[in-house]
Amino acid sequence: MKKINYPLKFEPILQEKIWGGEKLRTLLYKKTIQKNIGESWEISGVAGNISIVANGELKGESLESLLTIYKDTFVGEKVFEAFAYQFPLLLKFIDAKDVLSLQLHPNDALAKERHNSFGKTEMWYVMQADQDANLIVGFKEKITKEEYLEKLKNKALLSILNVDQVAAGDVYFIPTGRIHAIGAGVLLAEIQQTSDITYRIYDWDRQDAEGNYRELHTELAIDAIDYKVQKSYKSEYQARLNASSNIIDCAYFTTNIIAINKSLHVDNSDKDSFVIYMCVSGKVEFHYGNDSVEELLMGETILMPASLNTFELLTNTASKLLEVYIK
């Protein structure tokens, strides 16, 4: 079986959004002259937005073709057995200059039935936040479906939702059904199932340049909402220096954080999965094979194929990587 023997980078897929800003260009150095880029899709298997390799001998190849040619040596035996030729994760950097719509995502069963899609469980890692910037996540008080609809009708949803001021390093897990919105002034990394299904329930009566309102999904959302209340929606974790520390572990993905200021030997041979690294601060060199090196800067993403599972990380500046794979 053919194997990929080097780390893969992909061309970012930049998405204009009504709420997007300039941080993806000014802080993460994404190449664009547009001023309202809200999302950089770093690795995507979503139809119509399939990632293309940006480096090495496979430059120009699609994520789709890599799966077709390299199969389990690319993604791992168990991952290929479960997902075959569908890449299971979508990874993004998101810049919210303005608040996003209040929204939620359906679970696997609903998404399959209604859209022939995966559901959309996701997580956020805050990379930078302006003063007083916030995230809206979940309900702050117990509420019935009828009470929810009354608040929605009166444009008073915010009064019953949990709003957290956030800072760099904060982590939030967003299971399907949980109402959420990224607030203005937040730059974050998002890891999610491969799905582009979103139920938008309120968009702040916002109009686009042509005076149009974005579509709302009131009826679809009613039975998809998780009405339960949590004491806290923020995920607590401890990041050990020069080690891999878990921050989120769910059925769809595992995410660790590597806080590093020197060198670290990595052995992923126990994972049976591709492993993705997103640089969320600083810069890190990946040393692999016979003295080959690939540098990863803040705002860049790299994929280590399952067949390339041992390498060295090296940096001389305090840096942080998100390490993402499927158990």
Buried (B, 14 or more C-beta within 10 A) or exposed (E): EEEBEBBBBBBBBBBEBBBBBBBBBEBBEBEBEEEBBBBBBBBBBBEEEBBBBBBBEBEEBBBBBBBEBBBBBBBBEBBBEEBEEEBBBBBBBBBBBBBBBBBBBBBBEBBEEEBEBBBBBBBBBBBBBBEEBBBBBBBBEEBEEEEBEEBBEEEEBBEBBBBBEBEBBBBBBBBBBBBBBBBBBBBBBBBBBBBBBBBBBBBEEBEEEEEEEEEBBEEBBBEBBBBEBEEEBBBEBEBEEEEBBEBBEBEBBBBBBBBBBEEBEBEBEEBBBBBBBBBBBBBBBBBBEEEEEBEBEBBBBBBBBBBBBEBEBBBEEEBBBBBBBBE
